[in-house]
Amino acid sequence: MSDSESQECPKCSSPYGYPDQHLWVCPECSHEWSLVASSDEVSELNEAPKFVDVNGKQLKDGDTVRVVGDLKAGKDVIKSGTKVKNIKLLDEPVNGHDISCKIDGHGSMYLKCSVVKID
């Protein structure tokens, strides 16, 4: 099978996706997808918020958030409920982290949106 006849699976990243009528099928995870997005899917993707907290609320630069669970940071632990002021959302994630911030007593670090809630 040539490269033009296979597609990478968007679910599991398998390189063995194959065409089956109007869909592509992954032989490894059985995921099916279309290369042509419907207009509803495109508008939904364009409208979906990129940065949301643990409760699904939209985050923006400068927000104050609270950590929702204890986090290990080297030898230290950032306790649940710790307030983080003036966050900066990253255009390009750093090791899966999408927030750059400074935490009192811990310094500069990166956090994931999934571990914070808007204060």
Backbone as JSON Lines, residues from 0, in Angstrom:
{"i":0,"aa":"M","n":[0.86,-1.18,0.0],"ca":[0.0,0.0,0.0],"c":[0.9,1.24,0.0]}
{"i":1,"aa":"S","n":[0.66,2.19,-0.86],"ca":[1.49,3.4,-0.92],"c":[1.03,4.41,0.12]}
{"i":2,"aa":"D","n":[1.86,5.45,0.34],"ca":[1.52,6.48,1.32],"c":[0.2,7.17,1.02]}
{"i":3,"aa":"S","n":[-0.13,7.32,-0.27],"ca":[-1.36,8.0,-0.63],"c":[-2.58,7.13,-0.33]}
{"i":4,"aa":"E","n":[-2.36,5.84,-0.08],"ca":[-3.46,4.94,0.22],"c":[-3.61,4.65,1.7]}
{"i":5,"aa":"S","n":[-2.8,5.29,2.56],"ca":[-2.93,5.1,3.99],"c":[-2.97,6.44,4.7]}
{"i":6,"aa":"Q","n":[-3.57,6.46,5.86],"ca":[-3.7,7.67,6.67],"c":[-3.4,7.31,8.11]}
{"i":7,"aa":"E","n":[-2.84,8.27,8.86],"ca":[-2.6,8.06,10.29],"c":[-3.92,8.19,11.04]}
{"i":8,"aa":"C","n":[-4.18,7.26,11.94],"ca":[-5.4,7.28,12.74],"c":[-5.38,8.46,13.7]}
{"i":9,"aa":"P","n":[-6.42,9.3,13.71],"ca":[-6.45,10.44,14.63],"c":[-6.65,10.04,16.09]}
{"i":10,"aa":"K","n":[-7.07,8.8,16.32],"ca":[-7.32,8.35,17.69],"c":[-6.09,7.71,18.33]}
{"i":11,"aa":"C","n":[-5.44,6.79,17.61],"ca":[-4.31,6.05,18.21],"c":[-2.98,6.29,17.49]}
{"i":12,"aa":"S","n":[-2.99,7.09,16.43],"ca":[-1.8,7.43,15.63],"c":[-1.2,6.26,14.87]}
{"i":13,"aa":"S","n":[-1.95,5.21,14.68],"ca":[-1.47,4.1,13.87],"c":[-1.3,4.58,12.43]}
{"i":14,"aa":"P","n":[-0.22,4.19,11.77],"ca":[0.01,4.63,10.39],"c":[-0.72,3.76,9.36]}
{"i":15,"aa":"Y","n":[-1.53,2.8,9.79],"ca":[-2.1,1.82,8.89],"c":[-3.57,2.05,8.53]}
{"i":16,"aa":"G","n":[-4.08,3.27,8.67],"ca":[-5.47,3.54,8.3],"c":[-5.69,3.25,6.83]}
{"i":17,"aa":"Y","n":[-6.83,2.63,6.51],"ca":[-7.11,2.29,5.12],"c":[-8.51,2.78,4.73]}
{"i":18,"aa":"P","n":[-8.71,3.07,3.43],"ca":[-10.02,3.57,2.98],"c":[-11.03,2.44,2.87]}
{"i":19,"aa":"D","n":[-12.27,2.73,3.25],"ca":[-13.38,1.8,3.11],"c":[-14.58,2.63,2.67]}
{"i":20,"aa":"Q","n":[-14.85,2.67,1.41],"ca":[-15.86,3.51,0.78],"c":[-15.55,4.97,1.1]}
{"i":21,"aa":"H","n":[-16.41,5.68,1.83],"ca":[-16.18,7.1,2.11],"c":[-15.52,7.36,3.47]}
{"i":22,"aa":"L","n":[-15.17,6.31,4.21],"ca":[-14.52,6.46,5.51],"c":[-13.13,5.85,5.5]}
{"i":23,"aa":"W","n":[-12.32,6.25,6.47],"ca":[-11.04,5.61,6.74],"c":[-11.22,4.77,8.0]}
{"i":24,"aa":"V","n":[-10.54,3.63,8.06],"ca":[-10.67,2.69,9.17],"c":[-9.28,2.36,9.72]}
{"i":25,"aa":"C","n":[-9.16,2.32,11.05],"ca":[-7.91,1.92,11.68],"c":[-7.99,0.44,12.05]}
{"i":26,"aa":"P","n":[-7.08,-0.38,11.55],"ca":[-7.12,-1.8,11.87],"c":[-6.68,-2.12,13.29]}
{"i":27,"aa":"E","n":[-6.05,-1.16,13.96],"ca":[-5.56,-1.41,15.31],"c":[-6.58,-1.07,16.4]}
{"i":28,"aa":"C","n":[-7.34,0.03,16.22],"ca":[-8.3,0.41,17.27],"c":[-9.74,0.47,16.77]}
{"i":29,"aa":"S","n":[-9.95,0.18,15.47],"ca":[-11.28,0.15,14.84],"c":[-11.94,1.52,14.72]}
{"i":30,"aa":"H","n":[-11.19,2.57,14.94],"ca":[-11.74,3.92,14.79],"c":[-12.03,4.19,13.32]}
{"i":31,"aa":"E","n":[-13.15,4.88,13.03],"ca":[-13.51,5.27,11.67],"c":[-13.59,6.78,11.6]}
{"i":32,"aa":"W","n":[-13.09,7.36,10.51],"ca":[-13.15,8.81,10.37],"c":[-13.23,9.19,8.91]}
{"i":33,"aa":"S","n":[-13.61,10.44,8.69],"ca":[-13.69,10.99,7.35],"c":[-12.64,12.07,7.21]}
{"i":34,"aa":"L","n":[-12.03,12.18,6.03],"ca":[-11.06,13.24,5.8],"c":[-11.74,14.56,5.49]}
{"i":35,"aa":"V","n":[-13.02,14.5,5.14],"ca":[-13.78,15.71,4.83],"c":[-14.67,16.01,6.03]}
{"i":36,"aa":"A","n":[-14.41,17.13,6.71],"ca":[-15.22,17.51,7.87],"c":[-16.5,18.19,7.39]}
{"i":37,"aa":"S","n":[-17.6,17.89,8.05],"ca":[-18.85,18.55,7.71],"c":[-18.78,20.0,8.19]}
{"i":38,"aa":"S","n":[-19.64,20.84,7.66],"ca":[-19.63,22.26,8.05],"c":[-19.96,22.4,9.53]}
{"i":39,"aa":"D","n":[-20.79,21.51,10.09],"ca":[-21.11,21.55,11.52],"c":[-19.86,21.24,12.35]}
{"i":40,"aa":"E","n":[-19.08,20.23,11.92],"ca":[-17.86,19.87,12.64],"c":[-16.84,21.0,12.59]}
{"i":41,"aa":"V","n":[-16.7,21.65,11.45],"ca":[-15.75,22.74,11.3],"c":[-16.13,23.91,12.19]}
{"i":42,"aa":"S","n":[-17.41,24.3,12.2],"ca":[-17.83,25.42,13.04],"c":[-17.72,25.06,14.52]}
{"i":43,"aa":"E","n":[-17.97,23.79,14.86],"ca":[-17.84,23.35,16.25],"c":[-16.38,23.42,16.69]}
{"i":44,"aa":"L","n":[-15.46,23.01,15.82],"ca":[-14.03,23.07,16.14],"c":[-13.57,24.51,16.29]}
{"i":45,"aa":"N","n":[-14.06,25.4,15.44],"ca":[-13.66,26.8,15.49],"c":[-14.21,27.5,16.73]}
{"i":46,"aa":"E","n":[-15.36,27.06,17.24],"ca":[-16.0,27.7,18.38],"c":[-15.58,27.08,19.71]}
{"i":47,"aa":"A","n":[-15.03,25.88,19.69],"ca":[-14.67,25.2,20.94],"c":[-13.55,25.96,21.64]}
{"i":48,"aa":"P","n":[-13.76,26.24,22.94],"ca":[-12.7,26.94,23.68],"c":[-11.46,26.07,23.79]}
{"i":49,"aa":"K","n":[-10.3,26.69,23.62],"ca":[-9.05,25.94,23.65],"c":[-8.57,25.71,25.08]}
{"i":50,"aa":"F","n":[-8.77,26.71,25.95],"ca":[-8.29,26.62,27.33],"c":[-9.48,26.64,28.28]}
{"i":51,"aa":"V","n":[-9.78,25.51,28.9],"ca":[-10.88,25.43,29.86],"c":[-10.38,24.81,31.15]}
{"i":52,"aa":"D","n":[-10.96,25.26,32.27],"ca":[-10.56,24.72,33.57],"c":[-11.23,23.38,33.82]}
{"i":53,"aa":"V","n":[-11.03,22.84,35.0],"ca":[-11.56,21.52,35.35],"c":[-13.09,21.48,35.28]}
{"i":54,"aa":"N","n":[-13.74,22.64,35.41],"ca":[-15.2,22.72,35.35],"c":[-15.71,23.1,33.97]}
{"i":55,"aa":"G","n":[-14.82,23.22,33.0],"ca":[-15.22,23.56,31.64],"c":[-15.38,25.04,31.37]}
{"i":56,"aa":"K","n":[-14.95,25.89,32.32],"ca":[-15.04,27.34,32.12],"c":[-13.83,27.84,31.35]}
{"i":57,"aa":"Q","n":[-14.08,28.81,30.45],"ca":[-13.03,29.37,29.61],"c":[-12.0,30.12,30.45]}
{"i":58,"aa":"L","n":[-10.71,29.81,30.23],"ca":[-9.61,30.53,30.88],"c":[-9.07,31.58,29.93]}
{"i":59,"aa":"K","n":[-8.53,32.67,30.49],"ca":[-7.88,33.69,29.66],"c":[-6.66,34.22,30.39]}
{"i":60,"aa":"D","n":[-5.76,34.84,29.63],"ca":[-4.56,35.43,30.23],"c":[-4.93,36.38,31.35]}
{"i":61,"aa":"G","n":[-4.18,36.32,32.45],"ca":[-4.4,37.22,33.57],"c":[-5.38,36.71,34.61]}
{"i":62,"aa":"D","n":[-6.05,35.59,34.35],"ca":[-7.0,35.03,35.33],"c":[-6.29,34.62,36.61]}
{"i":63,"aa":"T","n":[-7.07,34.59,37.69],"ca":[-6.62,34.02,38.96],"c":[-7.33,32.68,39.1]}
{"i":64,"aa":"V","n":[-6.57,31.63,39.38],"ca":[-7.12,30.28,39.49],"c":[-6.67,29.64,40.8]}
{"i":65,"aa":"R","n":[-7.29,28.52,41.13],"ca":[-6.89,27.72,42.3],"c":[-6.58,26.31,41.83]}
{"i":66,"aa":"V","n":[-5.56,25.71,42.43],"ca":[-5.2,24.33,42.15],"c":[-6.25,23.43,42.79]}
{"i":67,"aa":"V","n":[-6.71,22.39,42.05],"ca":[-7.8,21.56,42.57],"c":[-7.35,20.3,43.29]}
{"i":68,"aa":"G","n":[-6.06,20.0,43.26],"ca":[-5.56,18.83,43.97],"c":[-4.09,19.04,44.31]}
{"i":69,"aa":"D","n":[-3.57,18.26,45.25],"ca":[-2.15,18.38,45.59],"c":[-1.29,18.0,44.37]}
{"i":70,"aa":"L","n":[-0.28,18.82,44.09],"ca":[0.62,18.57,42.96],"c":[2.05,18.46,43.45]}
{"i":71,"aa":"K","n":[2.77,17.46,42.98],"ca":[4.18,17.34,43.31],"c":[4.97,18.25,42.38]}
{"i":72,"aa":"A","n":[5.87,19.03,42.95],"ca":[6.76,19.91,42.18],"c":[8.16,19.68,42.7]}
{"i":73,"aa":"G","n":[8.83,18.7,42.16],"ca":[10.14,18.31,42.67],"c":[9.96,17.67,44.04]}
{"i":74,"aa":"K","n":[10.62,18.24,45.04],"ca":[10.5,17.73,46.41],"c":[9.34,18.41,47.15]}
{"i":75,"aa":"D","n":[8.83,19.5,46.58],"ca":[7.74,20.25,47.21],"c":[6.38,19.73,46.76]}
{"i":76,"aa":"V","n":[5.35,20.12,47.5],"ca":[3.97,19.81,47.12],"c":[3.19,21.11,47.1]}
{"i":77,"aa":"I","n":[2.5,21.34,46.01],"ca":[1.59,22.49,45.91],"c":[0.24,21.99,46.38]}
{"i":78,"aa":"K","n":[-0.22,22.54,47.47],"ca":[-1.44,22.06,48.11],"c":[-2.7,22.44,47.33]}
{"i":79,"aa":"S","n":[-3.69,21.6,47.42],"ca":[-4.99,21.88,46.83],"c":[-5.52,23.2,47.39]}
{"i":80,"aa":"G","n":[-6.09,24.03,46.53],"ca":[-6.62,25.31,46.97],"c":[-5.63,26.46,46.86]}
{"i":81,"aa":"T","n":[-4.38,26.18,46.48],"ca":[-3.37,27.23,46.33],"c":[-3.81,28.2,45.24]}
{"i":82,"aa":"K","n":[-3.78,29.49,45.55],"ca":[-4.17,30.52,44.59],"c":[-3.01,30.85,43.68]}
{"i":83,"aa":"V","n":[-3.3,30.94,42.37],"ca":[-2.31,31.29,41.35],"c":[-2.85,32.51,40.61]}
{"i":84,"aa":"K","n":[-2.12,33.62,40.71],"ca":[-2.58,34.87,40.11],"c":[-1.9,35.1,38.77]}
{"i":85,"aa":"N","n":[-2.61,35.83,37.9],"ca":[-2.06,36.33,36.64],"c":[-1.43,35.24,35.77]}
{"i":86,"aa":"I","n":[-2.23,34.22,35.42],"ca":[-1.73,33.14,34.58],"c":[-1.5,33.61,33.15]}
{"i":87,"aa":"K","n":[-0.62,32.91,32.44],"ca":[-0.4,33.17,31.01],"c":[-0.64,31.86,30.27]}
{"i":88,"aa":"L","n":[-1.56,31.89,29.29],"ca":[-1.86,30.71,28.49],"c":[-0.84,30.59,27.36]}
{"i":89,"aa":"L","n":[-0.35,29.39,27.15],"ca":[0.69,29.15,26.16],"c":[0.1,28.74,24.82]}
{"i":90,"aa":"D","n":[0.58,29.35,23.73],"ca":[0.14,28.97,22.39],"c":[0.64,27.57,22.05]}
{"i":91,"aa":"E","n":[1.86,27.27,22.45],"ca":[2.46,25.95,22.24],"c":[2.67,25.28,23.6]}
{"i":92,"aa":"P","n":[1.99,24.17,23.88],"ca":[2.16,23.5,25.17],"c":[3.61,23.08,25.42]}
{"i":93,"aa":"V","n":[4.0,23.08,26.69],"ca":[5.33,22.63,27.1],"c":[5.13,21.32,27.87]}
{"i":94,"aa":"N","n":[5.52,20.21,27.26],"ca":[5.34,18.88,27.87],"c":[3.9,18.66,28.34]}
{"i":95,"aa":"G","n":[2.93,19.1,27.54],"ca":[1.52,18.9,27.87],"c":[0.94,19.94,28.8]}
{"i":96,"aa":"H","n":[1.73,20.91,29.23],"ca":[1.27,21.96,30.13],"c":[0.89,23.19,29.31]}
{"i":97,"aa":"D","n":[-0.25,23.82,29.62],"ca":[-0.71,24.95,28.83],"c":[-0.73,26.27,29.56]}
{"i":98,"aa":"I","n":[-0.31,26.31,30.82],"ca":[-0.32,27.54,31.62],"c":[1.09,27.81,32.14]}
{"i":99,"aa":"S","n":[1.54,29.05,32.01],"ca":[2.78,29.5,32.62],"c":[2.39,30.42,33.75]}
{"i":100,"aa":"C","n":[3.02,30.26,34.92],"ca":[2.63,31.06,36.07],"c":[3.75,31.11,37.11]}
{"i":101,"aa":"K","n":[3.55,31.96,38.11],"ca":[4.42,32.01,39.28],"c":[3.55,31.71,40.49]}
{"i":102,"aa":"I","n":[4.02,30.8,41.32],"ca":[3.29,30.44,42.53],"c":[4.13,30.86,43.72]}
{"i":103,"aa":"D","n":[3.51,31.66,44.6],"ca":[4.22,32.14,45.78],"c":[4.84,30.96,46.54]}
{"i":104,"aa":"G","n":[6.12,31.09,46.84],"ca":[6.83,30.06,47.58],"c":[7.36,28.93,46.72]}
{"i":105,"aa":"H","n":[6.97,28.9,45.43],"ca":[7.42,27.82,44.54],"c":[8.1,28.35,43.28]}
{"i":106,"aa":"G","n":[7.85,29.59,42.91],"ca":[8.48,30.19,41.73],"c":[7.73,29.93,40.44]}
{"i":107,"aa":"S","n":[8.44,30.1,39.33],"ca":[7.84,29.93,38.0],"c":[7.65,28.45,37.69]}
{"i":108,"aa":"M","n":[6.52,28.14,37.05],"ca":[6.26,26.76,36.63],"c":[5.15,26.71,35.61]}
{"i":109,"aa":"Y","n":[4.96,25.53,35.07],"ca":[3.89,25.28,34.12],"c":[2.84,24.4,34.78]}
{"i":110,"aa":"L","n":[1.57,24.65,34.43],"ca":[0.46,23.83,34.92],"c":[-0.4,23.41,33.74]}
{"i":111,"aa":"K","n":[-1.24,22.42,33.97],"ca":[-2.23,22.01,32.99],"c":[-3.58,22.64,33.35]}
{"i":112,"aa":"C","n":[-4.34,22.97,32.34],"ca":[-5.68,23.54,32.58],"c":[-6.55,22.58,33.4]}
{"i":113,"aa":"S","n":[-6.31,21.28,33.26],"ca":[-7.14,20.28,33.93],"c":[-6.91,20.2,35.44]}
{"i":114,"aa":"V","n":[-5.94,20.95,35.99],"ca":[-5.68,20.89,37.43],"c":[-6.01,22.22,38.13]}
{"i":115,"aa":"V","n":[-6.69,23.12,37.42],"ca":[-7.05,24.4,38.02],"c":[-8.52,24.72,37.81]}
{"i":116,"aa":"K","n":[-9.04,25.6,38.65],"ca":[-10.39,26.13,38.45],"c":[-10.32,27.64,38.64]}
{"i":117,"aa":"I","n":[-11.2,28.35,37.93],"ca":[-11.23,29.8,38.03],"c":[-11.67,30.18,39.44]}
{"i":118,"aa":"D","n":[-10.93,31.14,40.03],"ca":[-11.2,31.57,41.4],"c":[-12.35,32.56,41.42]}
